[in-house]
Amino acid sequence: DWRKYSYEYRLWGRLMYDPSAPEETLLRALRHEFGPAAEDLARALSSAGKVLPLVTVTQSLSASNNFFWPEVFTDMPIARHARSLETYDFDLEDPGTWGSASPFDPQLFETPDAYATALVAGRPSGRVTPDQVASKLLKLAESAEAALERAHAAAQDPESPGFRRLAVDVAAEALLARFFAGKIQAGVAYSLFRTTGDARLLRSGLADYQDGRDSLARLIKTVSGIYGENLAFGDRPSEQGHWSDRLAQVDADIAEMARELEEAKRGDAGGDGSAAASRRSAQWRQGGLEHVPAEAFVHGRPFVVAAKADPGLTIELHARHLNQGEDWLVVPMNHEGREFSATIAADYTAARYPLEYFFVLRDDEGAQAWLAPGLDATLSNQPYYAVPGRVA
């Protein structure tokens, strides 16, 4: 098995030793094996390799990899009355639904239910929304597929075992991205339907879910005859099986959502469409802030955080000790014109922890909100500021 992942292991070793290693160093092994296709293969791997980490951190149905296996996903129903396999119940807070399942980073990513509530209220939280996650997954799929197509055209021998092994996995990851994007979009539509009663939202969600389901079916065809029929690493149902086993679970969920849609249509459920319009306008946004973090703060003394915002924006400061067991503070920011500042109290900075913080930016109407620094297009930057403390 190590031979299949030898390139990944080489990258790990090289980049842990020197994260700034030049790109040519990283391409050397691919050039040796695949010649002119190397650069496009690297791009395909770069996009495909972001899919499962993004799914894992945002669709976090269990902290145990014995149960949550996104590569061969045991389905969690979106519909409230669909039969659940109870795979994840032990690890979810009430009500234990797809819409309420917390991401691994709940300060950075938002649940479908919370997103729906914010859309209807017209007060977005600024967190990365499920729609934005789905959009990013689709872009990763498109990028991976396009790069793989170019690599196939440039390859000296696209039927070689090494090329086929890489190509199948990239294609499978891209199709997984499309499946999860469809399911995530359907989950948002369902949460909005439950909040507003607007059956049109559920209808659009079913179309998204069907697109995702079709991508899963394509994945099954793509890996047919390549991966074994039972990819087992344990004795639980969630630790073995094949993508073909999971399709019936998805179909059952789609059928239950369709049944709810029929009931809603008989009840003449409607709405004004405002939630759907707000959903379309919730683009992934960055910028609007000027801020240089301090090199350090002094333990036991007030720590002032200052920033400058573009005209028409307001800022909230969210801060905490660099301790994941603690809740975040929301610190009010005073401002004069574009200049904003907030003070973290001396009794808080007295703790022997570094501080981490980020900002939530809002427009004057409050209709748009986003985080700074937030995640950039690479999904690999640090989405918060960290400042060490020192003793006076």
LINURFEN-V7928 format. One record per residue. N is the residue number from 1. RES is the residue in three letters. PHI is phi in whole degrees, 0 to 359 (none if undefined). Layout:
n=N res=RES phi=PHI
n=N res=RES phi=PHI
This chain:
n=1 res=ASP phi=none
n=2 res=TRP phi=296
n=3 res=ARG phi=296
n=4 res=LYS phi=298
n=5 res=TYR phi=256
n=6 res=SER phi=299
n=7 res=TYR phi=295
n=8 res=GLU phi=299
n=9 res=TYR phi=297
n=10 res=ARG phi=297
n=11 res=LEU phi=298
n=12 res=TRP phi=305
n=13 res=GLY phi=299
n=14 res=ARG phi=293
n=15 res=LEU phi=282
n=16 res=MET phi=289
n=17 res=TYR phi=286
n=18 res=ASP phi=214
n=19 res=PRO phi=300
n=20 res=SER phi=262
n=21 res=ALA phi=304
n=22 res=PRO phi=296
n=23 res=GLU phi=302
n=24 res=GLU phi=299
n=25 res=THR phi=299
n=26 res=LEU phi=285
n=27 res=LEU phi=271
n=28 res=ARG phi=303
n=29 res=ALA phi=294
n=30 res=LEU phi=292
n=31 res=ARG phi=297
n=32 res=HIS phi=298
n=33 res=GLU phi=268
n=34 res=PHE phi=240
n=35 res=GLY phi=56
n=36 res=PRO phi=293
n=37 res=ALA phi=274
n=38 res=ALA phi=300
n=39 res=GLU phi=295
n=40 res=ASP phi=290
n=41 res=LEU phi=296
n=42 res=ALA phi=297
n=43 res=ARG phi=295
n=44 res=ALA phi=298
n=45 res=LEU phi=295
n=46 res=SER phi=299
n=47 res=SER phi=287
n=48 res=ALA phi=296
n=49 res=GLY phi=291
n=50 res=LYS phi=272
n=51 res=VAL phi=296
n=52 res=LEU phi=292
n=53 res=PRO phi=300
n=54 res=LEU phi=293
n=55 res=VAL phi=297
n=56 res=THR phi=299
n=57 res=VAL phi=282
n=58 res=THR phi=260
n=59 res=GLN phi=252
n=60 res=SER phi=269
n=61 res=LEU phi=280
n=62 res=SER phi=203
n=63 res=ALA phi=280
n=64 res=SER phi=260
n=65 res=ASN phi=286
n=66 res=ASN phi=289
n=67 res=PHE phi=245
n=68 res=PHE phi=263
n=69 res=TRP phi=235
n=70 res=PRO phi=297
n=71 res=GLU phi=298
n=72 res=VAL phi=232
n=73 res=PHE phi=285
n=74 res=THR phi=282
n=75 res=ASP phi=294
n=76 res=MET phi=251
n=77 res=PRO phi=297
n=78 res=ILE phi=277
n=79 res=ALA phi=295
n=80 res=ARG phi=294
n=81 res=HIS phi=253
n=82 res=ALA phi=291
n=83 res=ARG phi=292
n=84 res=SER phi=266
n=85 res=LEU phi=282
n=86 res=GLU phi=59
n=87 res=THR phi=295
n=88 res=TYR phi=252
n=89 res=ASP phi=305
n=90 res=PHE phi=294
n=91 res=ASP phi=248
n=92 res=LEU phi=243
n=93 res=GLU phi=283
n=94 res=ASP phi=301
n=95 res=PRO phi=273
n=96 res=GLY phi=68
n=97 res=THR phi=253
n=98 res=TRP phi=304
n=99 res=GLY phi=291
n=100 res=SER phi=254
n=101 res=ALA phi=295
n=102 res=SER phi=282
n=103 res=PRO phi=296
n=104 res=PHE phi=294
n=105 res=ASP phi=240
n=106 res=PRO phi=288
n=107 res=GLN phi=277
n=108 res=LEU phi=261
n=109 res=PHE phi=241
n=110 res=GLU phi=248
n=111 res=THR phi=281
n=112 res=PRO phi=302
n=113 res=ASP phi=296
n=114 res=ALA phi=295
n=115 res=TYR phi=296
n=116 res=ALA phi=299
n=117 res=THR phi=299
n=118 res=ALA phi=294
n=119 res=LEU phi=297
n=120 res=VAL phi=294
n=121 res=ALA phi=283
n=122 res=GLY phi=71
n=123 res=ARG phi=225
n=124 res=PRO phi=295
n=125 res=SER phi=278
n=126 res=GLY phi=96
n=127 res=ARG phi=293
n=128 res=VAL phi=294
n=129 res=THR phi=272
n=130 res=PRO phi=302
n=131 res=ASP phi=298
n=132 res=GLN phi=292
n=133 res=VAL phi=297
n=134 res=ALA phi=299
n=135 res=SER phi=298
n=136 res=LYS phi=295
n=137 res=LEU phi=299
n=138 res=LEU phi=295
n=139 res=LYS phi=294
n=140 res=LEU phi=297
n=141 res=ALA phi=297
n=142 res=GLU phi=298
n=143 res=SER phi=296
n=144 res=ALA phi=296
n=145 res=GLU phi=294
n=146 res=ALA phi=294
n=147 res=ALA phi=294
n=148 res=LEU phi=294
n=149 res=GLU phi=296
n=150 res=ARG phi=295
n=151 res=ALA phi=297
n=152 res=HIS phi=298
n=153 res=ALA phi=292
n=154 res=ALA phi=271
n=155 res=ALA phi=294
n=156 res=GLN phi=288
n=157 res=ASP phi=214
n=158 res=PRO phi=292
n=159 res=GLU phi=264
n=160 res=SER phi=294
n=161 res=PRO phi=304
n=162 res=GLY phi=296
n=163 res=PHE phi=291
n=164 res=ARG phi=297
n=165 res=ARG phi=299
n=166 res=LEU phi=291
n=167 res=ALA phi=296
n=168 res=VAL phi=296
n=169 res=ASP phi=291
n=170 res=VAL phi=297
n=171 res=ALA phi=298
n=172 res=ALA phi=295
n=173 res=GLU phi=295
n=174 res=ALA phi=296
n=175 res=LEU phi=289
n=176 res=LEU phi=298
n=177 res=ALA phi=300
n=178 res=ARG phi=292
n=179 res=PHE phi=298
n=180 res=PHE phi=294
n=181 res=ALA phi=300
n=182 res=GLY phi=296
n=183 res=LYS phi=292
n=184 res=ILE phi=297
n=185 res=GLN phi=298
n=186 res=ALA phi=295
n=187 res=GLY phi=296
n=188 res=VAL phi=295
n=189 res=ALA phi=301
n=190 res=TYR phi=293
n=191 res=SER phi=298
n=192 res=LEU phi=293
n=193 res=PHE phi=299
n=194 res=ARG phi=295
n=195 res=THR phi=278
n=196 res=THR phi=254
n=197 res=GLY phi=78
n=198 res=ASP phi=279
n=199 res=ALA phi=293
n=200 res=ARG phi=297
n=201 res=LEU phi=295
n=202 res=LEU phi=294
n=203 res=ARG phi=297
n=204 res=SER phi=293
n=205 res=GLY phi=296
n=206 res=LEU phi=297
n=207 res=ALA phi=296
n=208 res=ASP phi=296
n=209 res=TYR phi=296
n=210 res=GLN phi=296
n=211 res=ASP phi=299
n=212 res=GLY phi=297
n=213 res=ARG phi=298
n=214 res=ASP phi=295
n=215 res=SER phi=293
n=216 res=LEU phi=296
n=217 res=ALA phi=296
n=218 res=ARG phi=295
n=219 res=LEU phi=300
n=220 res=ILE phi=301
n=221 res=LYS phi=293
n=222 res=THR phi=298
n=223 res=VAL phi=264
n=224 res=SER phi=300
n=225 res=GLY phi=80
n=226 res=ILE phi=251
n=227 res=TYR phi=266
n=228 res=GLY phi=295
n=229 res=GLU phi=284
n=230 res=ASN phi=224
n=231 res=LEU phi=270
n=232 res=ALA phi=264
n=233 res=PHE phi=229
n=234 res=GLY phi=188
n=235 res=ASP phi=261
n=236 res=ARG phi=282
n=237 res=PRO phi=303
n=238 res=SER phi=283
n=239 res=GLU phi=250
n=240 res=GLN phi=203
n=241 res=GLY phi=111
n=242 res=HIS phi=208
n=243 res=TRP phi=302
n=244 res=SER phi=296
n=245 res=ASP phi=292
n=246 res=ARG phi=275
n=247 res=LEU phi=296
n=248 res=ALA phi=296
n=249 res=GLN phi=296
n=250 res=VAL phi=295
n=251 res=ASP phi=299
n=252 res=ALA phi=295
n=253 res=ASP phi=293
n=254 res=ILE phi=299
n=255 res=ALA phi=298
n=256 res=GLU phi=291
n=257 res=MET phi=295
n=258 res=ALA phi=296
n=259 res=ARG phi=296
n=260 res=GLU phi=296
n=261 res=LEU phi=296
n=262 res=GLU phi=298
n=263 res=GLU phi=297
n=264 res=ALA phi=294
n=265 res=LYS phi=293
n=266 res=ARG phi=294
n=267 res=GLY phi=274
n=268 res=ASP phi=59
n=269 res=ALA phi=290
n=270 res=GLY phi=217
n=271 res=GLY phi=180
n=272 res=ASP phi=268
n=273 res=GLY phi=79
n=274 res=SER phi=293
n=275 res=ALA phi=296
n=276 res=ALA phi=295
n=277 res=ALA phi=295
n=278 res=SER phi=296
n=279 res=ARG phi=297
n=280 res=ARG phi=293
n=281 res=SER phi=274
n=282 res=ALA phi=276
n=283 res=GLN phi=276
n=284 res=TRP phi=288
n=285 res=ARG phi=235
n=286 res=GLN phi=219
n=287 res=GLY phi=90
n=288 res=GLY phi=89
n=289 res=LEU phi=225
n=290 res=GLU phi=243
n=291 res=HIS phi=203
n=292 res=VAL phi=243
n=293 res=PRO phi=293
n=294 res=ALA phi=293
n=295 res=GLU phi=290
n=296 res=ALA phi=192
n=297 res=PHE phi=238
n=298 res=VAL phi=256
n=299 res=HIS phi=302
n=300 res=GLY phi=83
n=301 res=ARG phi=237
n=302 res=PRO phi=301
n=303 res=PHE phi=240
n=304 res=VAL phi=265
n=305 res=VAL phi=248
n=306 res=ALA phi=239
n=307 res=ALA phi=205
n=308 res=LYS phi=237
n=309 res=ALA phi=249
n=310 res=ASP phi=298
n=311 res=PRO phi=304
n=312 res=GLY phi=85
n=313 res=LEU phi=243
n=314 res=THR phi=241
n=315 res=ILE phi=228
n=316 res=GLU phi=246
n=317 res=LEU phi=256
n=318 res=HIS phi=245
n=319 res=ALA phi=217
n=320 res=ARG phi=197
n=321 res=HIS phi=297
n=322 res=LEU phi=284
n=323 res=ASN phi=211
n=324 res=GLN phi=291
n=325 res=GLY phi=278
n=326 res=GLU phi=254
n=327 res=ASP phi=279
n=328 res=TRP phi=275
n=329 res=LEU phi=269
n=330 res=VAL phi=255
n=331 res=VAL phi=258
n=332 res=PRO phi=300
n=333 res=MET phi=245
n=334 res=ASN phi=279
n=335 res=HIS phi=210
n=336 res=GLU phi=224
n=337 res=GLY phi=65
n=338 res=ARG phi=270
n=339 res=GLU phi=270
n=340 res=PHE phi=240
n=341 res=SER phi=209
n=342 res=ALA phi=216
n=343 res=THR phi=242
n=344 res=ILE phi=270
n=345 res=ALA phi=295
n=346 res=ALA phi=298
n=347 res=ASP phi=292
n=348 res=TYR phi=279
n=349 res=THR phi=286
n=350 res=ALA phi=293
n=351 res=ALA phi=298
n=352 res=ARG phi=275
n=353 res=TYR phi=235
n=354 res=PRO phi=297
n=355 res=LEU phi=249
n=356 res=GLU phi=234
n=357 res=TYR phi=201
n=358 res=PHE phi=210
n=359 res=PHE phi=243
n=360 res=VAL phi=251
n=361 res=LEU phi=259
n=362 res=ARG phi=227
n=363 res=ASP phi=281
n=364 res=ASP phi=301
n=365 res=GLU phi=280
n=366 res=GLY phi=76
n=367 res=ALA phi=281
n=368 res=GLN phi=232
n=369 res=ALA phi=211
n=370 res=TRP phi=204
n=371 res=LEU phi=261
n=372 res=ALA phi=225
n=373 res=PRO phi=285
n=374 res=GLY phi=65
n=375 res=LEU phi=270
n=376 res=ASP phi=267
n=377 res=ALA phi=296
n=378 res=THR phi=282
n=379 res=LEU phi=62
n=380 res=SER phi=234
n=381 res=ASN phi=276
n=382 res=GLN phi=277
n=383 res=PRO phi=274
n=384 res=TYR phi=209
n=385 res=TYR phi=263
n=386 res=ALA phi=233
n=387 res=VAL phi=231
n=388 res=PRO phi=283
n=389 res=GLY phi=258
n=390 res=ARG phi=222
n=391 res=VAL phi=273
n=392 res=ALA phi=298
